[in-house]
């Protein structure tokens, strides 16, 4: 089955955009987890304020 160049290019663009989006979500998720950890640490305190 022959696939037209336009269809192949479209599929490649979709794959690249989806790949970038997934990487963006992973990075955003990591940043969100780090930010949540900072908020928790600030709320609980690590003991350094009381020394």
N, CA, C and O atoms as a MOPAC input file, in Angstrom:
PM7 MOZYME 1SCF
protein

 N      0.85400 1    -1.18900 1     0.00000 1
 C      0.00000 1     0.00000 1     0.00000 1
 C      0.88900 1     1.23800 1     0.00000 1
 O      1.75800 1     1.39400 1     0.85800 1
 N      0.66500 1     2.09100 1    -0.94700 1
 C      1.46700 1     3.31200 1    -1.03900 1
 C      0.88000 1     4.38200 1    -0.13200 1
 O     -0.32800 1     4.61800 1    -0.11200 1
 N      1.75900 1     5.01500 1     0.60800 1
 C      1.33000 1     6.10800 1     1.48800 1
 C      1.81300 1     7.40100 1     0.86400 1
 O      2.98700 1     7.52600 1     0.51600 1
 N      0.91900 1     8.35900 1     0.72300 1
 C      1.32000 1     9.61300 1     0.09000 1
 C      2.29800 1    10.37400 1     0.97400 1
 O      2.31400 1    10.20900 1     2.19400 1
 N      3.10600 1    11.20100 1     0.34400 1
 C      4.07300 1    12.00100 1     1.09600 1
 C      3.39400 1    12.90100 1     2.11000 1
 O      3.89700 1    13.09500 1     3.21700 1
 N      2.24600 1    13.45100 1     1.72800 1
 C      1.53600 1    14.35300 1     2.64100 1
 C      1.06100 1    13.60200 1     3.87500 1
 O      1.16200 1    14.10700 1     4.99300 1
 N      0.54300 1    12.39500 1     3.67200 1
 C      0.06600 1    11.61000 1     4.81200 1
 C      1.23200 1    11.23500 1     5.71500 1
 O      1.11300 1    11.26800 1     6.94000 1
 N      2.36700 1    10.87600 1     5.10300 1
 C      3.54000 1    10.50100 1     5.89000 1
 C      4.04400 1    11.70900 1     6.68500 1
 O      4.38000 1    11.58300 1     7.86200 1
 N      4.09500 1    12.87600 1     6.04100 1
 C      4.54800 1    14.09300 1     6.72000 1
 C      3.60800 1    14.45600 1     7.85900 1
 O      4.04900 1    14.85400 1     8.93700 1
 N      2.31300 1    14.31700 1     7.61500 1
 C      1.33500 1    14.63500 1     8.66100 1
 C      1.50900 1    13.70800 1     9.85500 1
 O      1.48200 1    14.15400 1    11.00200 1
 N      1.68700 1    12.42200 1     9.58700 1
 C      1.87000 1    11.45900 1    10.67900 1
 C      3.14200 1    11.77100 1    11.45900 1
 O      3.16700 1    11.65900 1    12.68400 1
 N      4.20100 1    12.16400 1    10.74600 1
 C      5.47700 1    12.48200 1    11.41100 1
 C      5.31000 1    13.70800 1    12.30200 1
 O      5.79400 1    13.72900 1    13.43400 1
 N      4.61500 1    14.73900 1    11.78400 1
 C      4.39400 1    15.95900 1    12.57600 1
 C      3.57000 1    15.63300 1    13.82100 1
 O      3.88100 1    16.10400 1    14.91500 1
 N      2.53400 1    14.83800 1    13.65500 1
 C      1.70200 1    14.46000 1    14.80400 1
 C      2.54400 1    13.72900 1    15.84200 1
 O      2.41000 1    13.98000 1    17.04000 1
 N      3.41100 1    12.82500 1    15.38900 1
 C      4.24800 1    12.06800 1    16.32500 1
 C      5.21500 1    12.99100 1    17.05800 1
 O      5.41400 1    12.84900 1    18.26500 1
 N      5.81400 1    13.93100 1    16.34200 1
 C      6.76500 1    14.85700 1    16.97200 1
 C      6.05100 1    15.73500 1    17.99300 1
 O      6.54100 1    15.92100 1    19.10700 1
 N      4.89700 1    16.27500 1    17.61500 1
 C      4.15300 1    17.14200 1    18.53700 1
 C      3.71800 1    16.35300 1    19.76300 1
 O      3.82000 1    16.84600 1    20.88600 1
 N      3.23500 1    15.13200 1    19.55700 1
 C      2.81400 1    14.30500 1    20.69300 1
 C      4.00900 1    13.98600 1    21.58600 1
 O      3.88800 1    13.99100 1    22.81200 1
 N      5.15500 1    13.71100 1    20.98000 1
 C      6.35500 1    13.42400 1    21.76300 1
 C      6.77400 1    14.62300 1    22.59400 1
 O      7.12200 1    14.47600 1    23.76600 1
 N      6.74500 1    15.80500 1    21.99900 1
 C      7.10900 1    17.01000 1    22.74300 1
 C      6.11000 1    17.26800 1    23.85600 1
 O      6.49100 1    17.67100 1    24.95500 1
 N      4.84400 1    17.03800 1    23.57900 1
 C      3.82300 1    17.26600 1    24.60100 1
 C      4.04600 1    16.32800 1    25.78000 1
 O      3.92500 1    16.74400 1    26.93200 1
 N      4.37300 1    15.06200 1    25.50300 1
 C      4.56800 1    14.12400 1    26.60900 1
 C      5.80300 1    14.49800 1    27.41700 1
 O      5.79400 1    14.38600 1    28.64300 1
 N      6.86300 1    14.93900 1    26.75000 1
 C      8.05600 1    15.38000 1    27.48200 1
 C      7.70600 1    16.59900 1    28.32100 1
 O      8.13300 1    16.70600 1    29.47000 1
 N      6.92800 1    17.52200 1    27.75100 1
 C      6.51000 1    18.70400 1    28.50300 1
 C      5.70600 1    18.33300 1    29.73600 1
 O      5.87600 1    18.94200 1    30.79200 1
 N      4.83100 1    17.34000 1    29.61600 1
 C      4.03300 1    16.91900 1    30.76900 1
 C      4.91500 1    16.30200 1    31.84400 1
 O      4.70400 1    16.52700 1    33.03600 1
 N      5.90600 1    15.51900 1    31.41700 1
 C      6.80300 1    14.88800 1    32.39300 1
 C      7.57500 1    15.96100 1    33.15000 1
 O      7.69200 1    15.90100 1    34.37400 1
 N      8.10600 1    16.94800 1    32.41900 1
 C      8.87400 1    18.02600 1    33.06100 1
 C      7.96400 1    18.83400 1    33.97500 1
 O      8.34300 1    19.16100 1    35.09900 1
 N      6.75800 1    19.15800 1    33.49600 1
 C      5.82800 1    19.93000 1    34.32300 1
 C      5.44900 1    19.13700 1    35.56200 1
 O      5.32300 1    19.70500 1    36.64700 1
 N      5.26600 1    17.83600 1    35.41400 1
 C      4.93300 1    16.99200 1    36.56400 1
 C      6.04300 1    16.98400 1    37.59400 1
 O      5.79100 1    17.07300 1    38.79500 1
 N      7.28000 1    16.87700 1    37.11500 1
 C      8.42100 1    16.90100 1    38.04400 1
 C      8.49200 1    18.23500 1    38.76700 1
 O      8.71300 1    18.27700 1    39.97700 1
 N      8.30300 1    19.33400 1    38.02600 1
 C      8.33800 1    20.66000 1    38.64700 1
 C      7.20300 1    20.80500 1    39.65000 1
 O      7.38400 1    21.38500 1    40.72000 1
 N      6.04000 1    20.28100 1    39.30400 1
 C      4.90200 1    20.36000 1    40.21600 1
 C      5.14600 1    19.57900 1    41.49200 1
 O      4.78700 1    20.03000 1    42.57900 1
 N      5.75800 1    18.40700 1    41.36400 1
 C      6.06600 1    17.59500 1    42.55000 1
 C      7.08500 1    18.32300 1    43.41900 1
 O      6.95600 1    18.35000 1    44.64300 1
 N      8.10200 1    18.91400 1    42.78600 1
 C      9.12200 1    19.64800 1    43.54400 1
 C      8.49000 1    20.83800 1    44.26200 1
 O      8.80600 1    21.10400 1    45.42100 1
 N      7.59400 1    21.55500 1    43.57400 1
 C      6.94500 1    22.70900 1    44.19000 1
 C      6.06700 1    22.27000 1    45.35600 1
 O      6.04900 1    22.92600 1    46.39700 1
 N      5.34000 1    21.17000 1    45.19300 1
 C      4.49800 1    20.66800 1    46.27800 1
 C      5.36300 1    20.26400 1    47.46400 1
 O      4.98600 1    20.49200 1    48.61400 1
 N      6.52100 1    19.66700 1    47.19400 1
 C      7.43600 1    19.29100 1    48.27000 1
 C      7.93900 1    20.51500 1    49.01400 1
 O      8.05800 1    20.49500 1    50.23900 1
 N      8.23600 1    21.58800 1    48.27500 1
 C      8.69900 1    22.82200 1    48.91700 1
 C      7.60800 1    23.39500 1    49.80800 1
 O      7.88100 1    23.83200 1    50.92600 1
 N      6.37900 1    23.39400 1    49.32100 1
 C      5.26500 1    23.92500 1    50.11500 1
 C      5.10700 1    23.09900 1    51.38600 1
 O      4.92000 1    23.64900 1    52.47100 1
 N      5.18400 1    21.78000 1    51.24800 1
 C      5.05000 1    20.90400 1    52.41800 1
 C      6.18700 1    21.15900 1    53.41200 1
 O      5.95000 1    21.26600 1    54.61500 1
 N      7.40700 1    21.25500 1    52.91000 1
 C      8.54500 1    21.50100 1    53.80000 1
 C      8.39200 1    22.83400 1    54.52100 1
 O      8.69200 1    22.94000 1    55.71100 1
 N      7.92700 1    23.84800 1    53.80300 1
 C      7.74400 1    25.16000 1    54.42600 1
 C      6.64900 1    25.10600 1    55.48600 1
 O      6.75600 1    25.74800 1    56.53100 1
 N      5.59800 1    24.34000 1    55.21400 1
 C      4.49000 1    24.25900 1    56.16200 1
 C      4.91000 1    23.47200 1    57.41000 1
 O      4.58400 1    23.86500 1    58.52900 1
 N      5.62700 1    22.37300 1    57.21900 1
 C      6.01900 1    21.52700 1    58.34700 1
 C      7.24000 1    22.08800 1    59.06800 1
 O      7.38200 1    21.95600 1    60.28300 1
 N      8.11000 1    22.71300 1    58.29300 1
 C      9.36400 1    23.18600 1    58.86700 1
 C     10.32400 1    22.02000 1    58.99300 1
 O      9.91200 1    20.89900 1    59.29100 1
 N     11.59200 1    22.28000 1    58.77000 1
 C     12.57800 1    21.19800 1    58.84000 1
 C     13.37600 1    21.27200 1    60.13100 1
 O     14.35100 1    20.53900 1    60.29800 1
 N     12.98200 1    22.13800 1    61.03600 1
 C     13.67800 1    22.24700 1    62.30600 1
 C     14.71900 1    23.35200 1    62.31000 1
 O     15.16900 1    23.77400 1    63.37500 1
 N     15.10600 1    23.82500 1    61.13300 1
 C     16.18900 1    24.81000 1    61.08200 1
 C     15.75400 1    26.14200 1    61.69600 1
 O     16.58500 1    26.89000 1    62.21000 1
 N     14.45700 1    26.43700 1    61.64300 1
 C     13.99700 1    27.71200 1    62.20400 1
 C     14.11500 1    27.73000 1    63.73000 1
 O     14.24000 1    28.79500 1    64.33400 1
 N     14.07700 1    26.55500 1    64.34400 1
 C     14.03800 1    26.48800 1    65.80800 1
 C     15.42600 1    26.35900 1    66.42600 1
 O     15.55000 1    26.38800 1    67.65000 1
 N     16.47600 1    26.21700 1    65.61100 1
 C     17.81800 1    26.02500 1    66.16600 1
 C     18.39100 1    27.32500 1    66.66800 1
 O     19.51500 1    27.35100 1    67.16900 1

